[in-house]
Amino acid sequence: MSAFPRSIREAAAVLRRRETSALELAELAIARARADEHNARLHIAEDHARAQARSVDEWFAGRGPGGGSPPTLAGIPWACKDIIGTKGVVTTAGSRILEGYVPPYSATVVERLDATGAVMIGKTNLDEFAMGSSTENSAFGAVKNPWRADRVPGGSSGGSAVAVAAGEALFALGTDTGGSIRQPAALCGVVGMKPTYGRVPRWGVVAFASSLDQVGPFTNTVEDAAIVCETIFGKDERDATMVDLPGDQLRRELDKGVKGLRLGVPKEYFSVKGMERGVEKAVRDALGVLEREGATLVEVSLSLTDHGLAVYYIIQPAEASANLARYDGVRYGLRVDGPDLLETYRRTRGKGFGPEVKRRMILGTYALSAGYYDAYYVKAQKVRTLIKAEYDRVFETVDALVTPTSPTVAFALGAKVNDPLAMYLNDVFTLPVNIAGLPGISVPCGLSEGLPVGLQVIANSYQESSMFRVAAAYERATPHHLARPEQVAA
Amino acid sequence: MTTPYELVIGIETHVELATASKMFCGCKARWFGAPPNTLVCPVCLGLPGALPVPNRKAIELAITAGLALHCETPEHTKFDRKNYLYPDLPKGYQISQYDLPLSVNGWLELASGKRVRIRRAHLEEDTGTLKHGEDAGRRYTLVDFNRSGVPLLEIVSEPDMSSIEEAETYVRELRDILRAAHVSEMRLEEGAGRFDVNVSIRFSEDGTTVWPPQSEIKNLNSYQALREATAFEAARLWDDWRAGGELRTRKGKITVGWSPDRRRTYLQRSKEEVEDYRYFPEPDLVSLEPSRETVESLRAGLPEMPSERKARFVSKYGLSEYDARILVTETALADFYEAAVAALPAHPKPIANWMTGELLRRMREENVDPSGIRFAPDALAALVRLVESGKVSGASAKAILVEMWQTGGDPEAIVNTKGLLQVSDESAIAAAVDAVLAENPKAVADYRAGKPRALGALVGPVMKLMGGKVDPAVVNRLLAERIAASVS
């Protein structure tokens, strides 16, 4: 086969009809990854992918582990954000301090995908330790948006978004701490989904901000996202912050439609400074589509939206400052020796971390310091509780919220690198969702200035089913998810 | 020892809990003596992506320890991160408990009747260990993470102790309690119990009470170190005050270490260098809310505490404070004692005497703990029964015990095979008495001259002639009778 499939469902069908082998599909994905011109890849795991593909082909030939027919994801090539640990495959978190680090164990999500026979093609570029909204903070170079090479792909999971948008993988995993899946999905015109906090095991995922981090998929379609979620959702005893819930049959929700659903439209999400008119128009059009499909739109108020950013930039750097303390050069990763212990620490961390990581560690250390802790960290946690309570109240009257994913389309490379506040503001619609621990999905809802816009659907905790219902209904009603950057379409 | 000042001592005790696995991972917790870095995994090595999962057993033991110390167990507790960088701390933070510990507001009653208040007891993870070396003039440090993540309970007392003796009694009794409650073996020689001693001096000067800031002596791991370091530091504080030293102007506490070789403390951190640990709630764990049912079932499962058991031994069995104290120090020893008494309820005191005397001496000589005794409590009871019924002599009984100790044999069987049954035929003993009297005319004359103690010198030779299988009291009586008879 020469054309890359457009969805997991399509590829799975082709594999089942034995029109192509998993190995052929993997070779195609490897070739496309090698031809990538967006710097989306940090590592192409060719041998690893071929070995996985060969064993899947055995499985299709009836010689699989434990028999049975292979699951939907068997033989599907995917790409993994390089902050998710992969046994025997380099995992850098986009940082010099972990350059060349090979984990001795895989993240639970990777184990689960391995077990289904999904074929990991390689690791994708990201903002260092997932700190950023443009993938320009990678120690290994910025990622370019496949829609326009002078634009950012969003971040921090920019490489994963691009891998799917540019047709180099059929899905990719990212992590979302304040929007790092949904925002790049919006800016690259693909589907990106962040599960409820506690739905997906964090075991083996390099920690950024532990109370906010969650793994989720990038896909071409809402259905594909549901397929991946069904595999990665579910309790893992190794992550103590998980809730024990039965795995959802998310695909069953997709055809239910939005008729009778009440969808909240938070007015504060449309009055933010810096909101582009083209973005607002695309999202308003999308709301109209949902209404035509039978949903009832309800204006709601999330009055604390403005405070989300402040809360986020206390809690997230505070947790990160502790999470990144382990990179001290003693056991693994970069080490720059000095004349004494303190100097070894200084040199190792000074050389190993980039400027944004240092900025956040300084912010976080400050917020936790004696004399400031109560004023910053404790207060931020209180406001976090209020934000969560406000969402709880809103979800008493609506089934889901529909909002823009990002106030802008993909901005120019370099435009915000020296203005961290402007950069942080790009996550104003996504980070409150992490603060409240809610699930959110971004689906393509058209173009503005020739660049993709994302519609965000937010549901109550553990109500991914209603979120998928809304997203799938919207996708069925519009052709926007089929739009692809020109060079890929060609 | 009288001093011109009063001592004020509070102690933080770090205890390794007796769990099979570590605090937040499945690695073995019994680290002592294992080859370096063999009991490790991504969690206790602090690898990227590893997450902690709390050890239920450790939490239960920590609550149990609190209950044994009469603490309250709050309904809402949590873990926090204590941030500092050091090579033996793999994550760059230690998971500990800051403002909501598992146990608060308890007390421990010393033998004197004085209560030492327990402020709190919290659960945390131990660090790795460092080994410093030198190779071809280059100094290096190696890190062993076997101990990393071992559950530690930190028990903080109020500054209620006012002498070094009291401080030592406190830690010894604390250890007895934790061992009795099966919370920890607390083997000090393996580093499973460590003490931080806060010591300050208080005195009167120009009619007002002066109480300068304390010193915290870190990481003492033996009773001797605790005694010597506390005495040294208290004297040093006094000397410093008298010499008009820094103590006169210092506001906060200092942290010192103890050098056992030089037998002196040394400054580790001055008050200006007080570390900011930036505690915050551990986001990788949910809050810890011990259910009341759990707490009550742990309370119901608490064994009798050593001090209570000691009091019972004194009142119920008529033992001396001293003997009772020796027996209850080790739960297994006290259990052994009570099992023996159950087999021979008529003679609790002789059983105690045999245990605190002959048996304990052998255990100490050969470094054997109660589980290593080869014979059962019933066998000890049988031996005491033989003695008390007059069937074997005390001297024979010692020989029998030696045999039991070495082979685990049954005392009655030993008596039979070795022919140690006490001779009760007085005519046989009388013959031996006559023989000895004939050989010792001087002693006989002395006795007649009014020196009753001369008789004592004759008992031994008679016993010897009889192979030790006679009751010395009978020999004594017969000696007196035969001398008296020979006069008349």
Interface residues (C-beta under 8 A of the other chain):
Chain A: I84 G85 T91 A93 L98 Y101 P103 P104 Y105 A107 R202 W203 G204 V205 V206 A207 A209 S210 S211 E237 R238 D239 A240 T241 A318 E319 S321 A322 L324 A325 R326 D328 V330 R331 Y332 L341 Y345 T365 L368 S369 A370 Y373 Y377
Chain B: P42 L45 G46 L47 P48 G49 A50 L51 P52 V53 P54 R81 N83 L85 P87 P90 K91 G92 Y93 V143 D276 R278 Y279 F280 P283 D284 L285 V286
